[in-house]
């Protein structure tokens, strides 16, 4: 395990497998680019801000009433993401705007955000169409305004800021995805190179025998193959050939 984290090991890894590391890093970035630009659909986000302020009987109960209104936001979140609001909103989207979205699709697309100690909360909608995201958000806010009067008997619902068509998608994050692809490719290359080095049992250097295995070096034997030169070949051709003795036939 100590060999894995040493600096020499990393230098050796990069020196021997830098082509593999570079290739896998570029491949990871290329795959991330293709997926981000041509496979993943862009998502646009629109949000509408709503204020629900219930009327109170006296001025002395204003502070207590405001705290109660803040706590009621949790209830409003449940209503907005529930079928009691999404079903009529879906019907109005089809009748008035020609947008067809299932209830399950709306549930996945809608979320409610709020700030601590604030009576204002936001309905956030994500959709693959920029203009549709704003239309859906405004329609859900309008439906919630009408439905909450019947369910909780709240009449003072104000749409503070209607949703507007977003100019740019919020996802996917192109640069982040490409950088992640590059990093994943590099990590894959490091894993591959590490496995190749750790599973290689061949002796490649003398230092491995003397330093790692603590063996004593008795010397080096250089093996140089004998190569016949042109002069040797010429001398061999000029050398007189011994004539074979004729066989003697005995009678």
PLY file of the C-alpha trace (Angstrom):
ply
format ascii 1.0
element vertex 251
property float x
property float y
property float z
element edge 250
property int vertex1
property int vertex2
end_header
0.00 0.00 0.00
2.93 2.33 0.67
4.05 1.96 -2.91
0.74 3.30 -4.16
1.05 6.67 -2.48
4.73 7.37 -3.02
5.80 10.16 -5.32
8.15 7.87 -7.23
5.29 5.53 -7.99
3.21 8.37 -9.44
6.15 9.60 -11.51
6.68 6.11 -12.85
2.98 5.77 -13.60
2.81 9.02 -15.54
6.08 8.38 -17.38
5.06 4.95 -18.63
1.35 5.50 -19.23
1.02 9.18 -20.12
-0.45 8.29 -23.51
-3.16 6.20 -21.87
-3.90 8.93 -19.32
-4.15 11.58 -22.03
-6.31 9.41 -24.28
-8.79 8.45 -21.55
-8.98 12.03 -20.28
-9.82 13.35 -23.74
-12.25 10.48 -24.29
-14.07 11.29 -21.04
-14.33 14.95 -22.00
-15.59 14.03 -25.47
-18.28 11.71 -24.10
-19.40 14.34 -21.58
-19.58 16.96 -24.33
-21.69 14.75 -26.61
-24.05 13.78 -23.80
-24.41 17.35 -22.56
-24.96 19.00 -25.93
-26.92 16.39 -27.86
-28.42 13.83 -25.46
-29.60 15.66 -22.32
-32.54 17.98 -22.91
-32.10 21.50 -21.52
-34.31 22.47 -18.59
-35.73 25.97 -18.14
-36.87 27.31 -14.78
-39.56 29.88 -14.04
-40.84 30.96 -10.65
-43.80 32.98 -9.40
-43.87 34.63 -5.97
-47.01 34.46 -3.81
-48.01 36.19 -0.60
-50.73 34.72 1.61
-51.71 37.13 4.38
-54.73 36.16 6.44
-56.80 38.94 7.95
-56.66 39.22 11.73
-59.31 40.54 14.10
-57.17 43.00 16.09
-53.87 44.81 15.87
-52.59 43.02 18.98
-52.66 39.71 17.20
-50.75 40.89 14.10
-47.37 39.46 15.21
-48.88 36.15 16.24
-50.86 36.05 13.00
-47.76 36.67 10.89
-45.92 33.84 12.61
-48.91 31.60 11.97
-48.89 32.64 8.30
-45.23 31.69 8.02
-45.93 28.29 9.52
-48.84 27.82 7.11
-46.44 27.93 4.17
-45.70 24.25 4.80
-49.39 23.53 4.33
-49.44 25.58 1.13
-46.50 23.55 -0.19
-48.45 20.34 0.34
-51.47 21.74 -1.47
-49.51 23.06 -4.45
-47.69 19.78 -5.07
-50.86 17.75 -4.55
-53.53 16.66 -6.99
-56.03 19.08 -5.45
-54.20 21.91 -7.25
-52.36 20.09 -10.05
-55.43 18.37 -11.54
-57.45 21.55 -12.19
-54.26 23.32 -13.26
-53.56 20.54 -15.78
-57.06 20.88 -17.19
-56.74 24.66 -17.52
-53.37 24.27 -19.22
-54.93 22.06 -21.87
-58.07 24.18 -22.36
-56.54 27.65 -22.30
-52.94 27.17 -23.44
-52.89 23.88 -25.31
-50.19 22.44 -23.06
-50.47 18.74 -22.31
-48.72 17.60 -19.16
-49.64 14.66 -16.95
-50.20 15.09 -13.24
-47.07 13.04 -12.49
-45.04 15.25 -14.82
-46.30 18.35 -13.05
-45.47 16.84 -9.66
-41.89 16.26 -10.76
-41.61 19.70 -12.34
-43.09 21.77 -9.49
-41.38 22.70 -6.24
-42.02 25.33 -3.59
-39.26 27.40 -1.98
-39.45 29.90 0.85
-37.22 32.07 3.01
-37.13 31.78 6.78
-39.50 34.17 8.58
-40.99 35.39 5.29
-44.62 35.22 4.26
-43.62 35.18 0.58
-42.92 31.84 -1.08
-42.14 30.87 -4.67
-43.61 28.26 -6.98
-40.74 26.97 -9.11
-41.40 25.05 -12.35
-38.86 23.31 -14.58
-39.70 22.32 -18.13
-37.86 21.57 -21.37
-39.71 24.46 -23.02
-38.85 27.98 -21.87
-42.22 29.63 -22.48
-44.12 26.61 -21.16
-42.29 26.78 -17.82
-43.59 30.33 -17.22
-47.12 29.46 -18.35
-47.27 26.42 -16.07
-45.98 28.37 -13.07
-48.52 31.18 -13.52
-51.37 28.72 -14.05
-50.53 26.74 -10.91
-50.39 29.99 -8.93
-53.81 31.03 -10.27
-55.30 27.62 -9.51
-53.83 27.65 -6.01
-55.32 31.10 -5.41
-58.80 29.83 -6.28
-58.53 26.46 -4.54
-57.14 27.76 -1.23
-60.24 29.89 -0.75
-62.39 26.78 -0.69
-60.06 24.53 1.32
-58.66 26.82 4.05
-61.01 29.80 3.63
-58.14 32.18 2.85
-59.15 35.17 0.73
-56.03 37.34 0.87
-53.75 35.62 -1.70
-51.57 37.93 -3.77
-49.37 37.02 -6.73
-46.43 39.31 -5.98
-44.32 38.58 -9.08
-45.66 36.54 -12.01
-43.35 34.13 -13.78
-41.50 35.34 -16.86
-40.05 33.34 -19.72
-36.43 32.46 -18.86
-33.70 33.42 -21.30
-31.28 30.55 -20.66
-31.60 27.00 -19.37
-30.59 26.15 -15.82
-29.44 22.65 -16.72
-27.38 20.93 -17.86
-24.31 22.85 -16.70
-22.17 22.50 -19.80
-18.76 23.45 -18.41
-19.25 21.53 -15.17
-20.31 18.39 -17.03
-17.35 18.60 -19.41
-14.92 19.09 -16.52
-16.46 16.12 -14.73
-16.00 14.04 -17.87
-12.34 15.01 -18.06
-11.80 14.18 -14.39
-13.58 10.84 -14.69
-11.49 9.94 -17.73
-8.30 10.86 -15.88
-9.31 8.80 -12.84
-10.11 5.84 -15.07
-6.70 6.16 -16.66
-4.98 6.31 -13.27
-6.82 3.18 -12.13
-5.89 1.33 -15.32
-2.23 2.35 -15.12
-2.03 1.50 -11.40
-3.44 -1.97 -11.98
-1.02 -2.58 -14.83
1.97 -1.54 -12.72
0.92 -3.41 -9.59
0.18 -6.64 -11.47
3.42 -6.53 -13.47
5.79 -9.04 -11.81
8.62 -8.81 -14.30
12.02 -7.50 -13.18
12.76 -4.45 -15.29
15.64 -2.69 -13.49
18.65 -3.65 -11.39
17.54 -1.20 -8.70
14.47 -3.36 -8.05
16.66 -6.32 -7.14
19.10 -4.37 -4.97
16.79 -1.80 -3.35
13.40 -3.51 -3.11
14.43 -7.16 -2.75
17.70 -6.38 -0.88
19.74 -8.73 -3.08
23.51 -8.41 -3.59
24.68 -7.55 -7.07
27.55 -9.84 -8.14
28.00 -8.24 -11.54
26.48 -7.75 -14.94
26.68 -10.04 -17.94
26.32 -8.25 -21.23
24.93 -10.33 -24.05
26.06 -9.16 -27.46
24.98 -11.30 -30.40
27.69 -12.15 -32.93
27.03 -10.44 -36.23
28.86 -11.59 -39.31
30.52 -8.73 -41.17
30.99 -8.38 -44.91
34.69 -9.22 -44.54
33.85 -12.50 -42.80
31.40 -13.41 -45.52
33.96 -12.60 -48.23
36.66 -14.66 -46.50
34.31 -17.59 -46.22
33.62 -17.46 -49.93
37.32 -17.28 -50.84
38.27 -20.17 -48.56
39.13 -23.25 -50.75
36.62 -25.99 -50.53
37.92 -29.48 -49.73
37.10 -31.90 -52.50
35.30 -34.98 -51.46
37.26 -38.19 -51.86
35.84 -40.58 -54.38
34.48 -43.71 -52.97
36.65 -46.83 -53.60
34.74 -49.79 -54.80
36.19 -53.03 -53.63
35.83 -56.15 -55.72
0 1
1 2
2 3
3 4
4 5
5 6
6 7
7 8
8 9
9 10
10 11
11 12
12 13
13 14
14 15
15 16
16 17
17 18
18 19
19 20
20 21
21 22
22 23
23 24
24 25
25 26
26 27
27 28
28 29
29 30
30 31
31 32
32 33
33 34
34 35
35 36
36 37
37 38
38 39
39 40
40 41
41 42
42 43
43 44
44 45
45 46
46 47
47 48
48 49
49 50
50 51
51 52
52 53
53 54
54 55
55 56
56 57
57 58
58 59
59 60
60 61
61 62
62 63
63 64
64 65
65 66
66 67
67 68
68 69
69 70
70 71
71 72
72 73
73 74
74 75
75 76
76 77
77 78
78 79
79 80
80 81
81 82
82 83
83 84
84 85
85 86
86 87
87 88
88 89
89 90
90 91
91 92
92 93
93 94
94 95
95 96
96 97
97 98
98 99
99 100
100 101
101 102
102 103
103 104
104 105
105 106
106 107
107 108
108 109
109 110
110 111
111 112
112 113
113 114
114 115
115 116
116 117
117 118
118 119
119 120
120 121
121 122
122 123
123 124
124 125
125 126
126 127
127 128
128 129
129 130
130 131
131 132
132 133
133 134
134 135
135 136
136 137
137 138
138 139
139 140
140 141
141 142
142 143
143 144
144 145
145 146
146 147
147 148
148 149
149 150
150 151
151 152
152 153
153 154
154 155
155 156
156 157
157 158
158 159
159 160
160 161
161 162
162 163
163 164
164 165
165 166
166 167
167 168
168 169
169 170
170 171
171 172
172 173
173 174
174 175
175 176
176 177
177 178
178 179
179 180
180 181
181 182
182 183
183 184
184 185
185 186
186 187
187 188
188 189
189 190
190 191
191 192
192 193
193 194
194 195
195 196
196 197
197 198
198 199
199 200
200 201
201 202
202 203
203 204
204 205
205 206
206 207
207 208
208 209
209 210
210 211
211 212
212 213
213 214
214 215
215 216
216 217
217 218
218 219
219 220
220 221
221 222
222 223
223 224
224 225
225 226
226 227
227 228
228 229
229 230
230 231
231 232
232 233
233 234
234 235
235 236
236 237
237 238
238 239
239 240
240 241
241 242
242 243
243 244
244 245
245 246
246 247
247 248
248 249
249 250
